[in-house]
Amino acid sequence: PRRRFTDDIEAGRLVEVLPDNPPTPTPISVLYPRSRQLSPRVRVFVDWLVEILGPKLDP
């Protein structure tokens, strides 16, 4: 998402190309078996995705 690069664009380290044509959103799914206990590594990964992608991701 653009918000990750806002500081770099404002500082001139990056230049936005085609600002009137942003990419379409791409859905992301995290699948894991509910029948087994979720491993700590998977839980940390899912939490990280939620943190960087925001409220659009439903854990």
Backbone as a chain_set.jsonl record, in Angstrom:
{"seq": "PRRRFTDDIEAGRLVEVLPDNPPTPTPISVLYPRSRQLSPRVRVFVDWLVEILGPKLDP", "coords": {"N": [[0.819, -1.203, 0.0], [0.317, 2.308, -0.544], [0.641, 3.884, 1.732], [2.768, 2.855, 3.176], [4.971, 3.927, 2.012], [4.869, 6.641, 2.169], [6.491, 8.466, 3.683], [8.974, 8.196, 2.372], [8.317, 9.073, -0.201], [7.55, 11.732, 0.316], [10.01, 12.703, 1.229], [11.471, 12.631, -1.052], [12.971, 10.443, -1.766], [11.751, 8.436, -3.118], [9.857, 8.285, -6.142], [6.627, 8.736, -7.197], [5.048, 6.852, -9.64], [2.704, 6.997, -12.19], [0.444, 8.084, -10.588], [-2.293, 8.418, -10.828], [-3.298, 5.974, -11.399], [-3.646, 3.693, -9.431], [-2.782, 0.409, -8.142], [-5.074, -2.37, -8.17], [-6.772, -3.578, -5.247], [-5.569, -6.536, -3.668], [-6.803, -9.517, -2.496], [-5.91, -11.269, 0.504], [-5.429, -14.372, 2.025], [-5.184, -16.347, 4.964], [-4.692, -19.562, 5.688], [-5.268, -22.268, 7.85], [-5.345, -25.375, 9.633], [-8.194, -25.859, 11.644], [-8.562, -27.911, 13.333], [-6.299, -28.518, 14.691], [-3.991, -27.344, 17.22], [-2.985, -23.996, 16.998], [0.21, -23.141, 15.972], [2.786, -21.34, 17.739], [4.473, -19.899, 16.002], [2.942, -19.594, 13.675], [0.844, -18.096, 14.721], [2.196, -15.709, 15.434], [2.961, -14.875, 12.887], [0.439, -14.44, 11.646], [-0.541, -12.413, 13.32], [1.354, -10.439, 12.705], [0.77, -9.977, 9.987], [-1.808, -8.877, 10.258], [-1.13, -6.557, 11.607], [0.454, -5.117, 9.71], [-1.199, -4.943, 7.492], [-3.526, -3.89, 8.362], [-6.976, -3.249, 9.369], [-8.346, -4.561, 7.362], [-7.75, -7.201, 7.141], [-8.948, -10.151, 8.45], [-8.36, -12.025, 11.175]], "CA": [[0.0, 0.0, 0.0], [1.042, 3.571, -0.656], [0.936, 4.464, 3.041], [4.068, 2.373, 3.646], [6.035, 4.678, 1.352], [4.563, 8.065, 2.233], [7.662, 9.218, 4.155], [10.0, 8.198, 1.318], [7.846, 9.925, -1.303], [7.638, 13.118, 0.774], [11.421, 13.075, 1.366], [12.086, 12.635, -2.371], [13.758, 9.231, -2.0], [10.979, 7.683, -4.107], [8.997, 9.08, -7.009], [5.427, 7.989, -7.545], [4.824, 6.712, -11.075], [1.291, 6.754, -12.484], [-0.343, 8.276, -9.368], [-3.729, 8.355, -11.109], [-3.64, 4.587, -11.716], [-3.155, 2.802, -8.373], [-3.112, -1.001, -8.364], [-6.303, -2.835, -7.527], [-6.491, -4.345, -4.036], [-5.453, -7.979, -3.818], [-7.154, -10.176, -1.238], [-4.94, -12.202, 1.088], [-6.04, -15.311, 2.97], [-4.293, -17.19, 5.743], [-5.43, -20.791, 5.96], [-4.619, -23.227, 8.737], [-6.36, -26.321, 10.114], [-8.781, -25.534, 12.941], [-8.587, -29.114, 14.159], [-5.06, -28.601, 15.472], [-3.608, -26.122, 17.924], [-2.212, -23.077, 16.182], [1.572, -23.035, 16.483], [3.174, -19.96, 18.064], [5.049, -19.241, 14.818], [1.849, -19.203, 12.789], [0.126, -17.016, 15.407], [3.005, -14.491, 15.288], [2.87, -14.478, 11.481], [-0.896, -13.889, 11.419], [-0.576, -11.126, 14.021], [2.17, -9.5, 11.93], [-0.01, -9.592, 8.809], [-2.877, -7.977, 10.697], [-0.515, -5.275, 11.951], [0.915, -4.348, 8.547], [-2.258, -4.761, 6.508], [-4.616, -3.144, 8.97], [-8.236, -3.905, 9.722], [-8.94, -5.272, 6.235], [-7.468, -8.615, 7.311], [-9.697, -10.695, 9.58], [-7.641, -13.244, 11.594]], "C": [[0.859, 1.262, 0.0], [1.455, 4.104, 0.707], [2.287, 4.02, 3.596], [5.21, 3.218, 3.105], [5.846, 6.181, 1.425], [5.778, 8.894, 2.646], [8.737, 9.309, 3.068], [9.59, 9.068, 0.13], [7.972, 11.389, -0.913], [9.077, 13.603, 0.886], [12.136, 13.1, 0.015], [12.948, 11.428, -2.658], [13.077, 8.312, -3.018], [10.126, 8.649, -4.908], [7.819, 8.206, -7.4], [5.23, 8.019, -9.061], [3.365, 6.337, -11.282], [0.399, 6.926, -11.253], [-1.855, 8.206, -9.588], [-4.208, 6.944, -11.424], [-3.106, 3.639, -10.641], [-3.53, 1.348, -8.673], [-4.418, -1.366, -7.659], [-5.937, -3.623, -6.277], [-6.47, -5.85, -4.323], [-5.794, -8.648, -2.501], [-6.069, -11.161, -0.801], [-5.68, -13.081, 2.082], [-4.956, -16.083, 3.698], [-5.114, -18.406, 6.15], [-4.609, -21.701, 6.867], [-5.711, -24.144, 9.284], [-6.877, -25.937, 11.497], [-8.753, -26.733, 13.891], [-7.339, -29.276, 15.022], [-4.788, -27.275, 16.166], [-2.723, -25.288, 17.02], [-0.815, -22.916, 16.783], [1.9, -21.574, 16.787], [3.742, -19.207, 16.858], [3.954, -18.76, 13.87], [1.078, -18.044, 13.413], [0.868, -15.689, 15.263], [2.915, -13.975, 13.854], [1.519, -13.831, 11.176], [-1.025, -12.528, 12.098], [0.208, -10.052, 13.265], [1.416, -9.033, 10.685], [-1.115, -8.609, 9.169], [-2.304, -6.593, 10.988], [-0.134, -4.463, 10.712], [-0.175, -4.085, 7.532], [-3.457, -4.039, 7.06], [-5.888, -3.951, 9.144], [-8.896, -4.658, 8.563], [-8.717, -6.778, 6.327], [-8.168, -9.103, 8.558], [-9.047, -12.006, 10.017], [-8.587, -14.363, 11.961]], "O": [[1.988, 1.262, 0.49], [2.515, 4.718, 0.83], [2.888, 4.732, 4.401], [6.3, 3.226, 3.676], [6.6, 6.925, 0.796], [6.065, 9.917, 2.024], [9.336, 10.365, 2.866], [10.435, 9.728, -0.475], [8.442, 12.205, -1.706], [9.348, 14.783, 0.664], [13.283, 13.54, -0.066], [13.602, 11.381, -3.7], [13.733, 7.516, -3.691], [9.725, 9.701, -4.411], [7.99, 7.082, -7.872], [5.245, 9.083, -9.679], [2.853, 5.444, -10.606], [-0.336, 6.003, -10.903], [-2.611, 7.964, -8.647], [-5.392, 6.737, -11.687], [-2.198, 2.856, -10.917], [-4.5, 1.095, -9.388], [-4.804, -0.737, -6.674], [-4.892, -4.274, -6.248], [-7.258, -6.356, -5.122], [-5.148, -8.381, -1.488], [-5.407, -11.794, -1.624], [-6.467, -12.587, 2.89], [-3.931, -16.431, 3.112], [-6.107, -18.288, 6.868], [-3.407, -21.877, 6.669], [-6.869, -23.739, 9.388], [-6.09, -25.715, 12.417], [-8.904, -26.58, 15.103], [-7.322, -30.068, 15.964], [-5.285, -26.225, 15.757], [-1.823, -25.807, 16.359], [-0.675, -22.593, 17.963], [1.348, -20.671, 16.158], [3.513, -18.006, 16.714], [4.029, -17.657, 13.329], [0.697, -17.108, 12.71], [0.248, -14.658, 15.0], [2.805, -12.769, 13.633], [1.462, -12.79, 10.521], [-1.563, -11.591, 11.508], [-0.217, -8.9, 13.192], [1.417, -7.846, 10.362], [-1.331, -7.624, 8.464], [-2.917, -5.579, 10.655], [-0.372, -3.256, 10.667], [-0.099, -3.111, 6.783], [-4.326, -3.614, 6.299], [-5.876, -5.18, 9.075], [-9.908, -5.328, 8.767], [-9.414, -7.549, 5.668], [-7.996, -8.519, 9.628], [-9.163, -13.007, 9.311], [-8.142, -15.45, 12.333]]}, "num_chains": 1, "name": "protein.A"}
